Amino acid sequence: MSMTITVELDDLEEKCLRYIAADPEDWVLNFIQARVFSVKQEIYNSEVKRMTADPDVENIPANVDAVVLAANITYANAQPELPDMTPPE
């Protein structure tokens, strides 16, 4: 499974992003990759802790991606306590 995300910026948003980024597209891609890496580590660490505490688990995979892909996680859209992150208009 893969996902394509397209972002359209208005003139104000583009100007603001160019203030902090020489190449807005690279900045967005790097931001996403860094955030995904951070969350992947968080999920992995949580799963290793859960598996270590489970007496029925005899082996923990050494492959981080395999552990994360197999993890039974709750997606953000299923957590009503999270604030709405939609920017105001």
PyMOL Python script that loads the backbone (N, CA, C, O; Angstrom):
from pymol import cmd

cmd.read_pdbstr("""\
ATOM      1  N   MET A   1       0.841  -1.171   0.000  1.00  0.00           N
ATOM      2  CA  MET A   1       0.000   0.000   0.000  1.00  0.00           C
ATOM      3  C   MET A   1       0.893   1.244   0.000  1.00  0.00           C
ATOM      4  O   MET A   1       1.901   1.304   0.705  1.00  0.00           O
ATOM      5  N   SER A   2       0.514   2.197  -0.777  1.00  0.00           N
ATOM      6  CA  SER A   2       1.219   3.474  -0.766  1.00  0.00           C
ATOM      7  C   SER A   2       0.197   4.595  -0.854  1.00  0.00           C
ATOM      8  O   SER A   2      -0.970   4.369  -1.175  1.00  0.00           O
ATOM      9  N   MET A   3       0.644   5.783  -0.569  1.00  0.00           N
ATOM     10  CA  MET A   3      -0.254   6.930  -0.534  1.00  0.00           C
ATOM     11  C   MET A   3       0.416   8.100  -1.232  1.00  0.00           C
ATOM     12  O   MET A   3       1.606   8.352  -1.043  1.00  0.00           O
ATOM     13  N   THR A   4      -0.349   8.802  -2.028  1.00  0.00           N
ATOM     14  CA  THR A   4       0.121  10.031  -2.643  1.00  0.00           C
ATOM     15  C   THR A   4      -0.625  11.179  -1.999  1.00  0.00           C
ATOM     16  O   THR A   4      -1.853  11.173  -1.924  1.00  0.00           O
ATOM     17  N   ILE A   5       0.128  12.167  -1.534  1.00  0.00           N
ATOM     18  CA  ILE A   5      -0.476  13.344  -0.914  1.00  0.00           C
ATOM     19  C   ILE A   5      -0.070  14.555  -1.737  1.00  0.00           C
ATOM     20  O   ILE A   5       1.113  14.774  -1.998  1.00  0.00           O
ATOM     21  N   THR A   6      -1.046  15.327  -2.138  1.00  0.00           N
ATOM     22  CA  THR A   6      -0.790  16.541  -2.890  1.00  0.00           C
ATOM     23  C   THR A   6      -1.217  17.724  -2.030  1.00  0.00           C
ATOM     24  O   THR A   6      -2.311  17.734  -1.465  1.00  0.00           O
ATOM     25  N   VAL A   7      -0.351  18.705  -1.940  1.00  0.00           N
ATOM     26  CA  VAL A   7      -0.646  19.886  -1.135  1.00  0.00           C
ATOM     27  C   VAL A   7      -0.658  21.101  -2.058  1.00  0.00           C
ATOM     28  O   VAL A   7       0.276  21.321  -2.829  1.00  0.00           O
ATOM     29  N   GLU A   8      -1.711  21.872  -1.967  1.00  0.00           N
ATOM     30  CA  GLU A   8      -1.780  23.107  -2.735  1.00  0.00           C
ATOM     31  C   GLU A   8      -1.715  24.275  -1.761  1.00  0.00           C
ATOM     32  O   GLU A   8      -2.524  24.374  -0.838  1.00  0.00           O
ATOM     33  N   LEU A   9      -0.749  25.154  -1.976  1.00  0.00           N
ATOM     34  CA  LEU A   9      -0.571  26.312  -1.111  1.00  0.00           C
ATOM     35  C   LEU A   9      -1.064  27.561  -1.820  1.00  0.00           C
ATOM     36  O   LEU A   9      -0.834  27.739  -3.016  1.00  0.00           O
ATOM     37  N   ASP A  10      -1.738  28.418  -1.083  1.00  0.00           N
ATOM     38  CA  ASP A  10      -2.082  29.704  -1.672  1.00  0.00           C
ATOM     39  C   ASP A  10      -0.844  30.609  -1.594  1.00  0.00           C
ATOM     40  O   ASP A  10       0.183  30.205  -1.048  1.00  0.00           O
ATOM     41  N   ASP A  11      -0.938  31.808  -2.128  1.00  0.00           N
ATOM     42  CA  ASP A  11       0.233  32.695  -2.188  1.00  0.00           C
ATOM     43  C   ASP A  11       0.800  33.001  -0.807  1.00  0.00           C
ATOM     44  O   ASP A  11       2.018  33.017  -0.628  1.00  0.00           O
ATOM     45  N   LEU A  12      -0.069  33.243   0.167  1.00  0.00           N
ATOM     46  CA  LEU A  12       0.384  33.549   1.524  1.00  0.00           C
ATOM     47  C   LEU A  12       1.118  32.366   2.138  1.00  0.00           C
ATOM     48  O   LEU A  12       2.193  32.529   2.713  1.00  0.00           O
ATOM     49  N   GLU A  13       0.537  31.170   2.016  1.00  0.00           N
ATOM     50  CA  GLU A  13       1.162  29.968   2.574  1.00  0.00           C
ATOM     51  C   GLU A  13       2.510  29.696   1.918  1.00  0.00           C
ATOM     52  O   GLU A  13       3.473  29.337   2.595  1.00  0.00           O
ATOM     53  N   GLU A  14       2.579  29.866   0.608  1.00  0.00           N
ATOM     54  CA  GLU A  14       3.851  29.647  -0.086  1.00  0.00           C
ATOM     55  C   GLU A  14       4.902  30.649   0.377  1.00  0.00           C
ATOM     56  O   GLU A  14       6.052  30.283   0.615  1.00  0.00           O
ATOM     57  N   LYS A  15       4.506  31.911   0.503  1.00  0.00           N
ATOM     58  CA  LYS A  15       5.447  32.936   0.952  1.00  0.00           C
ATOM     59  C   LYS A  15       5.986  32.603   2.340  1.00  0.00           C
ATOM     60  O   LYS A  15       7.187  32.702   2.589  1.00  0.00           O
ATOM     61  N   CYS A  16       5.095  32.212   3.234  1.00  0.00           N
ATOM     62  CA  CYS A  16       5.507  31.879   4.601  1.00  0.00           C
ATOM     63  C   CYS A  16       6.432  30.667   4.610  1.00  0.00           C
ATOM     64  O   CYS A  16       7.417  30.647   5.348  1.00  0.00           O
ATOM     65  N   LEU A  17       6.127  29.663   3.803  1.00  0.00           N
ATOM     66  CA  LEU A  17       6.974  28.474   3.767  1.00  0.00           C
ATOM     67  C   LEU A  17       8.335  28.791   3.163  1.00  0.00           C
ATOM     68  O   LEU A  17       9.351  28.264   3.618  1.00  0.00           O
ATOM     69  N   ARG A  18       8.367  29.643   2.146  1.00  0.00           N
ATOM     70  CA  ARG A  18       9.650  30.017   1.533  1.00  0.00           C
ATOM     71  C   ARG A  18      10.518  30.840   2.493  1.00  0.00           C
ATOM     72  O   ARG A  18      11.731  30.932   2.307  1.00  0.00           O
ATOM     73  N   TYR A  19       9.904  31.431   3.509  1.00  0.00           N
ATOM     74  CA  TYR A  19      10.660  32.172   4.523  1.00  0.00           C
ATOM     75  C   TYR A  19      11.570  31.238   5.325  1.00  0.00           C
ATOM     76  O   TYR A  19      12.651  31.635   5.758  1.00  0.00           O
ATOM     77  N   ILE A  20      11.126  30.005   5.518  1.00  0.00           N
ATOM     78  CA  ILE A  20      11.903  29.038   6.312  1.00  0.00           C
ATOM     79  C   ILE A  20      12.552  27.951   5.470  1.00  0.00           C
ATOM     80  O   ILE A  20      13.379  27.193   5.977  1.00  0.00           O
ATOM     81  N   ALA A  21      12.189  27.860   4.184  1.00  0.00           N
ATOM     82  CA  ALA A  21      12.692  26.759   3.360  1.00  0.00           C
ATOM     83  C   ALA A  21      13.078  27.251   1.972  1.00  0.00           C
ATOM     84  O   ALA A  21      12.274  27.877   1.281  1.00  0.00           O
ATOM     85  N   ALA A  22      14.311  26.965   1.567  1.00  0.00           N
ATOM     86  CA  ALA A  22      14.752  27.324   0.226  1.00  0.00           C
ATOM     87  C   ALA A  22      13.959  26.553  -0.822  1.00  0.00           C
ATOM     88  O   ALA A  22      13.643  27.082  -1.888  1.00  0.00           O
ATOM     89  N   ASP A  23      13.642  25.302  -0.511  1.00  0.00           N
ATOM     90  CA  ASP A  23      12.850  24.467  -1.414  1.00  0.00           C
ATOM     91  C   ASP A  23      11.686  23.885  -0.609  1.00  0.00           C
ATOM     92  O   ASP A  23      11.863  22.895   0.101  1.00  0.00           O
ATOM     93  N   PRO A  24      10.501  24.489  -0.713  1.00  0.00           N
ATOM     94  CA  PRO A  24       9.358  24.031   0.087  1.00  0.00           C
ATOM     95  C   PRO A  24       9.020  22.558  -0.105  1.00  0.00           C
ATOM     96  O   PRO A  24       8.650  21.883   0.855  1.00  0.00           O
ATOM     97  N   GLU A  25       9.139  22.049  -1.325  1.00  0.00           N
ATOM     98  CA  GLU A  25       8.808  20.647  -1.553  1.00  0.00           C
ATOM     99  C   GLU A  25       9.779  19.734  -0.804  1.00  0.00           C
ATOM    100  O   GLU A  25       9.354  18.771  -0.167  1.00  0.00           O
ATOM    101  N   ASP A  26      11.074  20.027  -0.874  1.00  0.00           N
ATOM    102  CA  ASP A  26      12.056  19.239  -0.113  1.00  0.00           C
ATOM    103  C   ASP A  26      11.804  19.343   1.385  1.00  0.00           C
ATOM    104  O   ASP A  26      11.913  18.351   2.105  1.00  0.00           O
ATOM    105  N   TRP A  27      11.468  20.541   1.854  1.00  0.00           N
ATOM    106  CA  TRP A  27      11.213  20.746   3.277  1.00  0.00           C
ATOM    107  C   TRP A  27      10.050  19.877   3.734  1.00  0.00           C
ATOM    108  O   TRP A  27      10.136  19.216   4.769  1.00  0.00           O
ATOM    109  N   VAL A  28       8.959  19.877   2.965  1.00  0.00           N
ATOM    110  CA  VAL A  28       7.786  19.074   3.327  1.00  0.00           C
ATOM    111  C   VAL A  28       8.137  17.592   3.324  1.00  0.00           C
ATOM    112  O   VAL A  28       7.777  16.871   4.255  1.00  0.00           O
ATOM    113  N   LEU A  29       8.832  17.130   2.295  1.00  0.00           N
ATOM    114  CA  LEU A  29       9.218  15.715   2.241  1.00  0.00           C
ATOM    115  C   LEU A  29      10.122  15.337   3.416  1.00  0.00           C
ATOM    116  O   LEU A  29       9.931  14.292   4.037  1.00  0.00           O
ATOM    117  N   ASN A  30      11.099  16.180   3.719  1.00  0.00           N
ATOM    118  CA  ASN A  30      11.989  15.906   4.849  1.00  0.00           C
ATOM    119  C   ASN A  30      11.244  15.916   6.173  1.00  0.00           C
ATOM    120  O   ASN A  30      11.519  15.093   7.046  1.00  0.00           O
ATOM    121  N   PHE A  31      10.299  16.844   6.332  1.00  0.00           N
ATOM    122  CA  PHE A  31       9.499  16.906   7.557  1.00  0.00           C
ATOM    123  C   PHE A  31       8.708  15.618   7.728  1.00  0.00           C
ATOM    124  O   PHE A  31       8.691  15.028   8.808  1.00  0.00           O
ATOM    125  N   ILE A  32       8.059  15.188   6.661  1.00  0.00           N
ATOM    126  CA  ILE A  32       7.251  13.965   6.728  1.00  0.00           C
ATOM    127  C   ILE A  32       8.129  12.757   7.050  1.00  0.00           C
ATOM    128  O   ILE A  32       7.781  11.939   7.902  1.00  0.00           O
ATOM    129  N   GLN A  33       9.265  12.648   6.366  1.00  0.00           N
ATOM    130  CA  GLN A  33      10.155  11.508   6.611  1.00  0.00           C
ATOM    131  C   GLN A  33      10.677  11.508   8.048  1.00  0.00           C
ATOM    132  O   GLN A  33      10.767  10.451   8.672  1.00  0.00           O
ATOM    133  N   ALA A  34      11.017  12.669   8.569  1.00  0.00           N
ATOM    134  CA  ALA A  34      11.515  12.745   9.949  1.00  0.00           C
ATOM    135  C   ALA A  34      10.415  12.372  10.936  1.00  0.00           C
ATOM    136  O   ALA A  34      10.666  11.665  11.912  1.00  0.00           O
ATOM    137  N   ARG A  35       9.206  12.843  10.686  1.00  0.00           N
ATOM    138  CA  ARG A  35       8.090  12.538  11.600  1.00  0.00           C
ATOM    139  C   ARG A  35       7.744  11.054  11.548  1.00  0.00           C
ATOM    140  O   ARG A  35       7.489  10.436  12.582  1.00  0.00           O
ATOM    141  N   VAL A  36       7.737  10.488  10.353  1.00  0.00           N
ATOM    142  CA  VAL A  36       7.455   9.062  10.204  1.00  0.00           C
ATOM    143  C   VAL A  36       8.526   8.239  10.926  1.00  0.00           C
ATOM    144  O   VAL A  36       8.195   7.275  11.615  1.00  0.00           O
ATOM    145  N   PHE A  37       9.793   8.602  10.779  1.00  0.00           N
ATOM    146  CA  PHE A  37      10.873   7.894  11.463  1.00  0.00           C
ATOM    147  C   PHE A  37      10.658   7.930  12.978  1.00  0.00           C
ATOM    148  O   PHE A  37      10.814   6.914  13.656  1.00  0.00           O
ATOM    149  N   SER A  38      10.300   9.097  13.501  1.00  0.00           N
ATOM    150  CA  SER A  38      10.079   9.253  14.936  1.00  0.00           C
ATOM    151  C   SER A  38       8.915   8.385  15.423  1.00  0.00           C
ATOM    152  O   SER A  38       9.018   7.717  16.452  1.00  0.00           O
ATOM    153  N   VAL A  39       7.830   8.403  14.688  1.00  0.00           N
ATOM    154  CA  VAL A  39       6.653   7.611  15.075  1.00  0.00           C
ATOM    155  C   VAL A  39       6.944   6.119  14.941  1.00  0.00           C
ATOM    156  O   VAL A  39       6.498   5.319  15.763  1.00  0.00           O
ATOM    157  N   LYS A  40       7.697   5.747  13.898  1.00  0.00           N
ATOM    158  CA  LYS A  40       8.063   4.337  13.723  1.00  0.00           C
ATOM    159  C   LYS A  40       8.842   3.841  14.938  1.00  0.00           C
ATOM    160  O   LYS A  40       8.594   2.738  15.423  1.00  0.00           O
ATOM    161  N   GLN A  41       9.771   4.637  15.429  1.00  0.00           N
ATOM    162  CA  GLN A  41      10.540   4.260  16.612  1.00  0.00           C
ATOM    163  C   GLN A  41       9.639   4.164  17.842  1.00  0.00           C
ATOM    164  O   GLN A  41       9.803   3.266  18.668  1.00  0.00           O
ATOM    165  N   GLU A  42       8.696   5.084  17.959  1.00  0.00           N
ATOM    166  CA  GLU A  42       7.759   5.066  19.089  1.00  0.00           C
ATOM    167  C   GLU A  42       6.909   3.794  19.071  1.00  0.00           C
ATOM    168  O   GLU A  42       6.742   3.140  20.101  1.00  0.00           O
ATOM    169  N   ILE A  43       6.374   3.446  17.901  1.00  0.00           N
ATOM    170  CA  ILE A  43       5.560   2.230  17.778  1.00  0.00           C
ATOM    171  C   ILE A  43       6.418   1.000  18.061  1.00  0.00           C
ATOM    172  O   ILE A  43       5.992   0.102  18.788  1.00  0.00           O
ATOM    173  N   TYR A  44       7.617   0.953  17.497  1.00  0.00           N
ATOM    174  CA  TYR A  44       8.516  -0.192  17.709  1.00  0.00           C
ATOM    175  C   TYR A  44       8.826  -0.375  19.195  1.00  0.00           C
ATOM    176  O   TYR A  44       8.718  -1.481  19.726  1.00  0.00           O
ATOM    177  N   ASN A  45       9.206   0.704  19.854  1.00  0.00           N
ATOM    178  CA  ASN A  45       9.547   0.615  21.278  1.00  0.00           C
ATOM    179  C   ASN A  45       8.355   0.151  22.106  1.00  0.00           C
ATOM    180  O   ASN A  45       8.506  -0.646  23.032  1.00  0.00           O
ATOM    181  N   SER A  46       7.180   0.650  21.771  1.00  0.00           N
ATOM    182  CA  SER A  46       5.964   0.244  22.478  1.00  0.00           C
ATOM    183  C   SER A  46       5.676  -1.240  22.261  1.00  0.00           C
ATOM    184  O   SER A  46       5.305  -1.952  23.194  1.00  0.00           O
ATOM    185  N   GLU A  47       5.848  -1.695  21.026  1.00  0.00           N
ATOM    186  CA  GLU A  47       5.607  -3.104  20.718  1.00  0.00           C
ATOM    187  C   GLU A  47       6.619  -4.016  21.391  1.00  0.00           C
ATOM    188  O   GLU A  47       6.250  -5.073  21.904  1.00  0.00           O
ATOM    189  N   VAL A  48       7.875  -3.630  21.398  1.00  0.00           N
ATOM    190  CA  VAL A  48       8.901  -4.451  22.063  1.00  0.00           C
ATOM    191  C   VAL A  48       8.590  -4.541  23.557  1.00  0.00           C
ATOM    192  O   VAL A  48       8.715  -5.609  24.156  1.00  0.00           O
ATOM    193  N   LYS A  49       8.190  -3.435  24.151  1.00  0.00           N
ATOM    194  CA  LYS A  49       7.820  -3.444  25.567  1.00  0.00           C
ATOM    195  C   LYS A  49       6.625  -4.369  25.805  1.00  0.00           C
ATOM    196  O   LYS A  49       6.614  -5.139  26.765  1.00  0.00           O
ATOM    197  N   ARG A  50       5.613  -4.289  24.922  1.00  0.00           N
ATOM    198  CA  ARG A  50       4.426  -5.131  25.061  1.00  0.00           C
ATOM    199  C   ARG A  50       4.796  -6.599  24.897  1.00  0.00           C
ATOM    200  O   ARG A  50       4.360  -7.441  25.681  1.00  0.00           O
ATOM    201  N   MET A  51       5.605  -6.911  23.873  1.00  0.00           N
ATOM    202  CA  MET A  51       5.977  -8.303  23.623  1.00  0.00           C
ATOM    203  C   MET A  51       6.864  -8.856  24.734  1.00  0.00           C
ATOM    204  O   MET A  51       6.753 -10.030  25.088  1.00  0.00           O
ATOM    205  N   THR A  52       7.730  -8.032  25.278  1.00  0.00           N
ATOM    206  CA  THR A  52       8.605  -8.469  26.365  1.00  0.00           C
ATOM    207  C   THR A  52       7.783  -8.823  27.604  1.00  0.00           C
ATOM    208  O   THR A  52       8.130  -9.742  28.345  1.00  0.00           O
ATOM    209  N   ALA A  53       6.701  -8.093  27.821  1.00  0.00           N
ATOM    210  CA  ALA A  53       5.850  -8.344  28.989  1.00  0.00           C
ATOM    211  C   ALA A  53       4.879  -9.503  28.778  1.00  0.00           C
ATOM    212  O   ALA A  53       4.288  -9.990  29.743  1.00  0.00           O
ATOM    213  N   ASP A  54       4.703  -9.956  27.534  1.00  0.00           N
ATOM    214  CA  ASP A  54       3.753 -11.023  27.222  1.00  0.00           C
ATOM    215  C   ASP A  54       4.460 -12.374  27.318  1.00  0.00           C
ATOM    216  O   ASP A  54       5.362 -12.653  26.528  1.00  0.00           O
ATOM    217  N   PRO A  55       4.061 -13.223  28.284  1.00  0.00           N
ATOM    218  CA  PRO A  55       4.734 -14.515  28.451  1.00  0.00           C
ATOM    219  C   PRO A  55       4.511 -15.468  27.272  1.00  0.00           C
ATOM    220  O   PRO A  55       5.240 -16.448  27.124  1.00  0.00           O
ATOM    221  N   ASP A  56       3.517 -15.189  26.440  1.00  0.00           N
ATOM    222  CA  ASP A  56       3.248 -16.047  25.278  1.00  0.00           C
ATOM    223  C   ASP A  56       4.147 -15.720  24.084  1.00  0.00           C
ATOM    224  O   ASP A  56       4.230 -16.505  23.140  1.00  0.00           O
ATOM    225  N   VAL A  57       4.815 -14.577  24.120  1.00  0.00           N
ATOM    226  CA  VAL A  57       5.711 -14.190  23.024  1.00  0.00           C
ATOM    227  C   VAL A  57       7.092 -14.769  23.300  1.00  0.00           C
ATOM    228  O   VAL A  57       7.726 -14.458  24.308  1.00  0.00           O
ATOM    229  N   GLU A  58       7.543 -15.620  22.382  1.00  0.00           N
ATOM    230  CA  GLU A  58       8.842 -16.269  22.555  1.00  0.00           C
ATOM    231  C   GLU A  58       9.943 -15.599  21.742  1.00  0.00           C
ATOM    232  O   GLU A  58      11.118 -15.691  22.097  1.00  0.00           O
ATOM    233  N   ASN A  59       9.574 -14.928  20.657  1.00  0.00           N
ATOM    234  CA  ASN A  59      10.557 -14.294  19.787  1.00  0.00           C
ATOM    235  C   ASN A  59      10.082 -12.895  19.411  1.00  0.00           C
ATOM    236  O   ASN A  59       8.896 -12.674  19.164  1.00  0.00           O
ATOM    237  N   ILE A  60      11.006 -11.973  19.372  1.00  0.00           N
ATOM    238  CA  ILE A  60      10.723 -10.622  18.912  1.00  0.00           C
ATOM    239  C   ILE A  60      11.528 -10.407  17.636  1.00  0.00           C
ATOM    240  O   ILE A  60      12.753 -10.535  17.657  1.00  0.00           O
ATOM    241  N   PRO A  61      10.868 -10.085  16.529  1.00  0.00           N
ATOM    242  CA  PRO A  61      11.605  -9.874  15.281  1.00  0.00           C
ATOM    243  C   PRO A  61      12.651  -8.779  15.421  1.00  0.00           C
ATOM    244  O   PRO A  61      12.438  -7.790  16.123  1.00  0.00           O
ATOM    245  N   ALA A  62      13.778  -8.961  14.750  1.00  0.00           N
ATOM    246  CA  ALA A  62      14.847  -7.962  14.774  1.00  0.00           C
ATOM    247  C   ALA A  62      14.577  -6.840  13.772  1.00  0.00           C
ATOM    248  O   ALA A  62      15.195  -5.778  13.848  1.00  0.00           O
ATOM    249  N   ASN A  63      13.665  -7.072  12.843  1.00  0.00           N
ATOM    250  CA  ASN A  63      13.363  -6.103  11.800  1.00  0.00           C
ATOM    251  C   ASN A  63      12.338  -5.080  12.309  1.00  0.00           C
ATOM    252  O   ASN A  63      11.186  -5.425  12.572  1.00  0.00           O
ATOM    253  N   VAL A  64      12.765  -3.832  12.442  1.00  0.00           N
ATOM    254  CA  VAL A  64      11.896  -2.772  12.969  1.00  0.00           C
ATOM    255  C   VAL A  64      10.643  -2.635  12.116  1.00  0.00           C
ATOM    256  O   VAL A  64       9.538  -2.556  12.654  1.00  0.00           O
ATOM    257  N   ASP A  65      10.797  -2.606  10.797  1.00  0.00           N
ATOM    258  CA  ASP A  65       9.640  -2.435   9.912  1.00  0.00           C
ATOM    259  C   ASP A  65       8.634  -3.569  10.088  1.00  0.00           C
ATOM    260  O   ASP A  65       7.427  -3.329  10.084  1.00  0.00           O
ATOM    261  N   ALA A  66       9.119  -4.800  10.241  1.00  0.00           N
ATOM    262  CA  ALA A  66       8.225  -5.940  10.421  1.00  0.00           C
ATOM    263  C   ALA A  66       7.433  -5.812  11.718  1.00  0.00           C
ATOM    264  O   ALA A  66       6.241  -6.116  11.752  1.00  0.00           O
ATOM    265  N   VAL A  67       8.090  -5.367  12.778  1.00  0.00           N
ATOM    266  CA  VAL A  67       7.407  -5.187  14.064  1.00  0.00           C
ATOM    267  C   VAL A  67       6.341  -4.104  13.938  1.00  0.00           C
ATOM    268  O   VAL A  67       5.218  -4.278  14.412  1.00  0.00           O
ATOM    269  N   VAL A  68       6.684  -2.998  13.307  1.00  0.00           N
ATOM    270  CA  VAL A  68       5.733  -1.889  13.174  1.00  0.00           C
ATOM    271  C   VAL A  68       4.561  -2.284  12.283  1.00  0.00           C
ATOM    272  O   VAL A  68       3.412  -1.984  12.607  1.00  0.00           O
ATOM    273  N   LEU A  69       4.839  -2.955  11.162  1.00  0.00           N
ATOM    274  CA  LEU A  69       3.753  -3.374  10.270  1.00  0.00           C
ATOM    275  C   LEU A  69       2.796  -4.352  10.949  1.00  0.00           C
ATOM    276  O   LEU A  69       1.598  -4.344  10.666  1.00  0.00           O
ATOM    277  N   ALA A  70       3.312  -5.184  11.833  1.00  0.00           N
ATOM    278  CA  ALA A  70       2.474  -6.172  12.518  1.00  0.00           C
ATOM    279  C   ALA A  70       1.776  -5.603  13.756  1.00  0.00           C
ATOM    280  O   ALA A  70       0.889  -6.248  14.314  1.00  0.00           O
ATOM    281  N   ALA A  71       2.164  -4.418  14.183  1.00  0.00           N
ATOM    282  CA  ALA A  71       1.611  -3.839  15.407  1.00  0.00           C
ATOM    283  C   ALA A  71       0.118  -3.540  15.259  1.00  0.00           C
ATOM    284  O   ALA A  71      -0.340  -3.045  14.229  1.00  0.00           O
ATOM    285  N   ASN A  72      -0.609  -3.851  16.303  1.00  0.00           N
ATOM    286  CA  ASN A  72      -2.036  -3.536  16.354  1.00  0.00           C
ATOM    287  C   ASN A  72      -2.164  -2.167  17.013  1.00  0.00           C
ATOM    288  O   ASN A  72      -2.173  -2.058  18.239  1.00  0.00           O
ATOM    289  N   ILE A  73      -2.263  -1.131  16.199  1.00  0.00           N
ATOM    290  CA  ILE A  73      -2.286   0.226  16.729  1.00  0.00           C
ATOM    291  C   ILE A  73      -3.651   0.870  16.512  1.00  0.00           C
ATOM    292  O   ILE A  73      -4.438   0.432  15.673  1.00  0.00           O
ATOM    293  N   THR A  74      -3.907   1.897  17.272  1.00  0.00           N
ATOM    294  CA  THR A  74      -5.118   2.700  17.104  1.00  0.00           C
ATOM    295  C   THR A  74      -4.737   3.926  16.297  1.00  0.00           C
ATOM    296  O   THR A  74      -3.820   4.659  16.668  1.00  0.00           O
ATOM    297  N   TYR A  75      -5.438   4.152  15.196  1.00  0.00           N
ATOM    298  CA  TYR A  75      -5.140   5.305  14.348  1.00  0.00           C
ATOM    299  C   TYR A  75      -5.660   6.592  14.965  1.00  0.00           C
ATOM    300  O   TYR A  75      -6.633   6.580  15.718  1.00  0.00           O
ATOM    301  N   ALA A  76      -5.020   7.683  14.649  1.00  0.00           N
ATOM    302  CA  ALA A  76      -5.359   8.987  15.227  1.00  0.00           C
ATOM    303  C   ALA A  76      -6.819   9.359  15.004  1.00  0.00           C
ATOM    304  O   ALA A  76      -7.443   9.956  15.881  1.00  0.00           O
ATOM    305  N   ASN A  77      -7.370   9.017  13.847  1.00  0.00           N
ATOM    306  CA  ASN A  77      -8.751   9.392  13.586  1.00  0.00           C
ATOM    307  C   ASN A  77      -9.740   8.604  14.438  1.00  0.00           C
ATOM    308  O   ASN A  77     -10.933   8.910  14.436  1.00  0.00           O
ATOM    309  N   ALA A  78      -9.267   7.597  15.162  1.00  0.00           N
ATOM    310  CA  ALA A  78     -10.118   6.823  16.061  1.00  0.00           C
ATOM    311  C   ALA A  78      -9.965   7.279  17.508  1.00  0.00           C
ATOM    312  O   ALA A  78     -10.544   6.680  18.414  1.00  0.00           O
ATOM    313  N   GLN A  79      -9.191   8.329  17.726  1.00  0.00           N
ATOM    314  CA  GLN A  79      -8.947   8.846  19.068  1.00  0.00           C
ATOM    315  C   GLN A  79      -9.614  10.210  19.204  1.00  0.00           C
ATOM    316  O   GLN A  79      -8.998  11.223  18.871  1.00  0.00           O
ATOM    317  N   PRO A  80     -10.845  10.265  19.679  1.00  0.00           N
ATOM    318  CA  PRO A  80     -11.580  11.531  19.724  1.00  0.00           C
ATOM    319  C   PRO A  80     -10.984  12.588  20.650  1.00  0.00           C
ATOM    320  O   PRO A  80     -11.341  13.762  20.548  1.00  0.00           O
ATOM    321  N   GLU A  81     -10.087  12.196  21.548  1.00  0.00           N
ATOM    322  CA  GLU A  81      -9.521  13.169  22.477  1.00  0.00           C
ATOM    323  C   GLU A  81      -8.466  14.065  21.832  1.00  0.00           C
ATOM    324  O   GLU A  81      -8.059  15.067  22.420  1.00  0.00           O
ATOM    325  N   LEU A  82      -8.024  13.708  20.628  1.00  0.00           N
ATOM    326  CA  LEU A  82      -7.021  14.529  19.942  1.00  0.00           C
ATOM    327  C   LEU A  82      -7.677  15.798  19.405  1.00  0.00           C
ATOM    328  O   LEU A  82      -8.798  15.747  18.899  1.00  0.00           O
ATOM    329  N   PRO A  83      -6.990  16.934  19.512  1.00  0.00           N
ATOM    330  CA  PRO A  83      -7.569  18.182  19.011  1.00  0.00           C
ATOM    331  C   PRO A  83      -7.626  18.224  17.497  1.00  0.00           C
ATOM    332  O   PRO A  83      -6.838  17.570  16.815  1.00  0.00           O
ATOM    333  N   ASP A  84      -8.556  18.989  16.985  1.00  0.00           N
ATOM    334  CA  ASP A  84      -8.666  19.199  15.543  1.00  0.00           C
ATOM    335  C   ASP A  84      -7.497  20.061  15.106  1.00  0.00           C
ATOM    336  O   ASP A  84      -7.305  21.158  15.631  1.00  0.00           O
ATOM    337  N   MET A  85      -6.713  19.579  14.149  1.00  0.00           N
ATOM    338  CA  MET A  85      -5.532  20.295  13.697  1.00  0.00           C
ATOM    339  C   MET A  85      -5.782  21.070  12.397  1.00  0.00           C
ATOM    340  O   MET A  85      -4.835  21.523  11.754  1.00  0.00           O
ATOM    341  N   THR A  86      -7.055  21.225  12.010  1.00  0.00           N
ATOM    342  CA  THR A  86      -7.383  21.965  10.799  1.00  0.00           C
ATOM    343  C   THR A  86      -7.112  23.439  11.030  1.00  0.00           C
ATOM    344  O   THR A  86      -7.635  24.024  11.979  1.00  0.00           O
ATOM    345  N   PRO A  87      -6.283  24.059  10.156  1.00  0.00           N
ATOM    346  CA  PRO A  87      -5.989  25.476  10.355  1.00  0.00           C
ATOM    347  C   PRO A  87      -7.239  26.335  10.151  1.00  0.00           C
ATOM    348  O   PRO A  87      -8.085  26.019   9.314  1.00  0.00           O
ATOM    349  N   PRO A  88      -7.348  27.406  10.908  1.00  0.00           N
ATOM    350  CA  PRO A  88      -8.506  28.291  10.748  1.00  0.00           C
ATOM    351  C   PRO A  88      -8.450  28.978   9.394  1.00  0.00           C
ATOM    352  O   PRO A  88      -7.380  29.176   8.818  1.00  0.00           O
ATOM    353  N   GLU A  89      -9.604  29.330   8.911  1.00  0.00           N
ATOM    354  CA  GLU A  89      -9.654  30.022   7.615  1.00  0.00           C
ATOM    355  C   GLU A  89      -9.754  31.506   7.805  1.00  0.00           C
ATOM    356  O   GLU A  89      -9.806  32.251   6.826  1.00  0.00           O
TER     357      GLU A  89
END
""", "prot")
cmd.dss("prot")
cmd.show_as("cartoon", "prot")
cmd.util.cbc("prot")
cmd.orient("prot")
